[in-house]
Amino acid sequence: MFRSFENQDFIYNNAQFRGGFMRQSRYFVTMGFYVSAIQAAATTCIRAGGTCIYDTRVNAADALSKYGKTHMLFLLHSLMQVLVSLPEDYVKLANLRLLTIGLAVSEVVRTRVLHAHASHFSETYGANECSTISTMNEEGLGVLLPGVDVETVNDGDEPVVGEPGWISVRSSGCVSGYINNPEATQKILKNGWFYPVDVGVLKDHRMLKLIGRADDLLNIRGDQIRAARD
């Protein structure tokens, strides 16, 4: 993808808004930088004067009880693996913020995390081509992040409100296209709007109800992982 400095700076500001990083923050890096959200969170933490921790000698479950962390970010399937691996005597940390990306989180998982594992839990909706679009609650309802505009359109590309439509996004975080792939670029970018091929309902100009993803496969380092709520 073509990504400008303006795109990247927007992504960092986006990550700061979601994570609330500060000098006292200690962010544990759970995956490599091939996941752009991981890289963005680490860079944002450093820019805020915080500390990033990366230790391949321990798994994420062990890391939850070490290092005095304040922030961790997971893909949902990784978070689920961590939750089932925690020891029975695990003690909930007072100031840990867990963030997830990629998939919808069920109410059961959300309740379990907040009850026993973290003081703050944040689920987001977004795409690599435009960064985070909105925060999400257990009902799939989210508030758009600052600087992000969303429209829902019908099959005729006409805006609709209060009824299901194709989601289109416009922000400074949207890329200008795919490298050496004009056909794919033409499909996902139209008149300055990015189309993630997802379906939602725009409740008003800042509130989005996510219904589903037309493509429920995540591509992680060439491996396709099917989306699931639990």
C-alpha positions as CSV (number, residue, x, y, z in Angstrom):
1,M,0.0,0.0,0.0
2,F,1.0,3.6,-0.5
3,R,1.2,5.2,2.9
4,S,2.3,8.8,3.4
5,F,3.8,10.5,6.4
6,E,0.3,12.1,6.9
7,N,-1.3,8.7,6.9
8,Q,1.2,7.4,9.5
9,D,1.0,10.4,11.8
10,F,-2.8,10.0,11.8
11,I,-2.4,6.4,12.8
12,Y,-0.2,7.4,15.7
13,N,-2.6,10.0,16.9
14,N,-5.4,7.5,16.5
15,A,-3.5,5.0,18.7
16,Q,-2.8,7.6,21.3
17,F,-6.5,8.5,21.5
18,R,-7.4,4.8,22.1
19,G,-4.5,3.9,24.4
20,G,-4.0,7.0,26.5
21,F,-0.2,6.5,26.6
22,M,1.9,8.6,29.0
23,R,5.3,8.6,30.5
24,Q,4.3,6.0,33.1
25,S,3.0,3.6,30.5
26,R,4.6,0.2,30.1
27,Y,3.5,-1.5,26.9
28,F,4.2,-5.2,26.4
29,V,4.7,-6.0,22.7
30,T,2.7,-9.3,22.2
31,M,3.5,-9.8,18.5
32,G,6.0,-8.6,15.8
33,F,5.6,-5.5,13.8
34,Y,4.1,-7.3,10.8
35,V,0.8,-6.4,12.5
36,S,0.7,-2.6,11.9
37,A,-1.4,-2.0,15.0
38,I,1.3,-3.5,17.2
39,Q,3.9,-1.2,15.6
40,A,1.6,1.8,16.0
41,A,1.0,1.2,19.7
42,A,4.7,0.7,20.4
43,T,5.7,3.8,18.5
44,T,3.0,5.9,20.2
45,C,4.0,4.7,23.6
46,I,7.6,5.7,23.0
47,R,6.5,9.1,21.6
48,A,4.6,9.7,24.8
49,G,7.7,8.9,26.9
50,G,6.6,5.5,28.0
51,T,8.4,2.1,28.0
52,C,8.0,-0.8,25.6
53,I,8.8,-4.3,26.7
54,Y,9.5,-7.2,24.4
55,D,10.6,-10.6,25.8
56,T,10.6,-13.8,23.7
57,R,11.5,-15.8,26.8
58,V,8.0,-15.6,28.2
59,N,4.6,-16.2,26.7
60,A,1.9,-13.7,26.8
61,A,0.1,-15.5,29.7
62,D,3.2,-15.4,31.9
63,A,3.8,-11.8,30.9
64,L,0.4,-10.7,32.3
65,S,1.7,-11.2,35.8
66,K,5.2,-9.7,35.1
67,Y,6.8,-6.3,34.3
68,G,4.2,-4.0,35.9
69,K,2.5,-3.5,32.5
70,T,-0.2,-0.9,31.8
71,H,-1.0,-1.8,28.2
72,M,-1.3,-5.0,26.0
73,L,-2.8,-5.4,22.5
74,F,-4.0,-8.7,21.1
75,L,-5.6,-10.2,18.1
76,L,-8.7,-11.9,19.5
77,H,-7.6,-15.4,18.9
78,S,-4.3,-14.7,20.7
79,L,-6.2,-13.2,23.7
80,M,-8.4,-16.3,24.0
81,Q,-5.2,-18.5,24.1
82,V,-3.9,-16.3,26.9
83,L,-7.1,-16.4,28.9
84,V,-7.2,-20.2,28.9
85,S,-3.5,-20.4,29.8
86,L,-3.6,-18.2,32.9
87,P,-2.9,-20.0,36.3
88,E,-5.7,-20.4,38.8
89,D,-4.0,-18.0,41.2
90,Y,-3.7,-15.2,38.7
91,V,-4.4,-11.8,40.4
92,K,-6.0,-9.1,38.3
93,L,-3.8,-6.1,37.7
94,A,-5.1,-2.7,38.9
95,N,-4.2,-0.6,35.9
96,L,-4.0,-2.9,32.9
97,R,-5.6,-1.8,29.6
98,L,-6.2,-4.6,27.2
99,L,-6.9,-3.7,23.6
100,T,-8.1,-6.0,20.8
101,I,-8.2,-5.7,17.0
102,G,-9.5,-7.7,14.1
103,L,-12.6,-9.5,15.3
104,A,-15.8,-8.9,17.2
105,V,-15.6,-9.8,20.9
106,S,-18.5,-11.6,22.6
107,E,-20.2,-10.3,25.7
108,V,-18.9,-13.5,27.6
109,V,-15.3,-12.7,26.8
110,R,-15.7,-9.0,27.5
111,T,-17.2,-9.7,30.9
112,R,-14.5,-12.3,31.8
113,V,-11.7,-9.9,30.9
114,L,-13.1,-7.0,32.9
115,H,-14.0,-9.2,35.9
116,A,-10.7,-11.1,36.3
117,H,-8.0,-9.7,34.1
118,A,-8.0,-6.0,33.2
119,S,-9.4,-2.7,34.5
120,H,-10.0,-1.4,31.0
121,F,-10.9,-3.3,27.8
122,S,-11.2,-1.7,24.4
123,E,-12.4,-3.3,21.2
124,T,-12.0,-1.5,17.9
125,Y,-13.1,-1.7,14.3
126,G,-10.8,-0.8,11.5
127,A,-8.7,-1.9,8.5
128,N,-5.1,-1.7,7.5
129,E,-5.9,0.6,4.7
130,C,-7.5,3.3,7.0
131,S,-6.4,2.5,10.6
132,T,-9.0,2.4,13.3
133,I,-12.5,3.6,12.4
134,S,-14.4,3.3,15.8
135,T,-14.4,1.8,19.2
136,M,-17.0,-1.0,19.6
137,N,-19.1,-2.3,22.5
138,E,-20.5,-5.7,23.0
139,E,-23.5,-5.0,20.7
140,G,-21.3,-4.0,17.8
141,L,-22.1,-0.3,18.3
142,G,-19.3,2.1,18.1
143,V,-18.4,5.8,18.2
144,L,-16.3,7.1,15.3
145,L,-12.8,8.3,16.3
146,P,-11.8,11.9,15.8
147,G,-11.0,12.8,12.2
148,V,-12.9,9.8,10.8
149,D,-15.9,10.2,8.6
150,V,-18.2,7.3,7.6
151,E,-21.0,6.9,5.2
152,T,-23.2,3.9,4.5
153,V,-24.3,3.5,0.9
154,N,-26.7,1.2,-1.0
155,D,-25.8,-0.8,-4.1
156,G,-26.3,2.3,-6.2
157,D,-23.6,4.1,-4.1
158,E,-26.3,6.4,-2.6
159,P,-26.0,7.4,1.1
160,V,-28.4,5.7,3.5
161,V,-29.0,6.4,7.2
162,G,-30.8,4.1,9.7
163,E,-30.7,1.1,7.4
164,P,-28.0,-1.4,6.4
165,G,-25.5,-0.3,3.8
166,W,-21.9,-0.7,2.6
167,I,-19.5,1.1,4.9
168,S,-17.3,3.8,3.3
169,V,-14.6,5.7,5.2
170,R,-12.7,8.9,4.8
171,S,-9.8,10.1,6.9
172,S,-6.2,11.3,6.8
173,G,-5.3,7.7,7.7
174,C,-6.6,6.2,4.4
175,V,-4.0,5.1,2.0
176,S,-4.0,6.2,-1.7
177,G,-3.9,2.7,-3.1
178,Y,-2.1,-0.6,-3.5
179,I,1.3,-0.7,-5.0
180,N,1.3,-1.9,-8.7
181,N,-2.3,-3.0,-8.4
182,P,-4.6,-0.4,-10.0
183,E,-7.5,-2.8,-10.3
184,A,-7.7,-3.5,-6.6
185,T,-7.2,0.2,-5.9
186,Q,-10.1,1.1,-8.0
187,K,-12.4,-1.4,-6.2
188,I,-11.7,-0.1,-2.7
189,L,-11.1,3.6,-3.3
190,K,-13.9,5.8,-4.9
191,N,-13.9,9.6,-4.9
192,G,-11.7,9.8,-1.8
193,W,-13.7,7.2,0.1
194,F,-12.3,3.8,1.2
195,Y,-14.7,0.8,1.0
196,P,-13.7,-2.0,3.5
197,V,-16.5,-4.3,2.1
198,D,-18.3,-4.3,5.4
199,V,-22.0,-3.8,6.2
200,G,-23.3,-1.5,8.8
201,V,-26.0,0.9,9.9
202,L,-25.2,4.6,10.5
203,K,-27.3,5.6,13.5
204,D,-26.3,9.2,13.1
205,H,-23.2,10.9,11.7
206,R,-20.9,9.7,14.5
207,M,-22.5,6.4,15.6
208,L,-22.0,3.2,13.6
209,K,-23.6,-0.3,14.1
210,L,-21.4,-2.9,12.6
211,I,-23.5,-5.8,11.1
212,G,-20.8,-8.0,9.6
213,R,-17.8,-8.3,7.3
214,A,-18.3,-9.5,3.8
215,D,-14.9,-11.1,4.0
216,D,-14.5,-12.9,7.3
217,L,-11.0,-14.1,6.7
218,L,-8.0,-12.3,8.3
219,N,-4.7,-12.5,6.5
220,I,-1.8,-12.7,9.0
221,R,1.6,-13.2,7.5
222,G,0.1,-15.1,4.6
223,D,-2.1,-17.3,6.8
224,Q,-5.8,-16.9,6.6
225,I,-7.7,-17.0,9.9
226,R,-11.5,-17.2,10.0
227,A,-13.3,-14.7,12.1
228,A,-15.4,-15.8,15.0
229,R,-17.1,-14.2,18.0
230,D,-16.0,-16.8,20.6
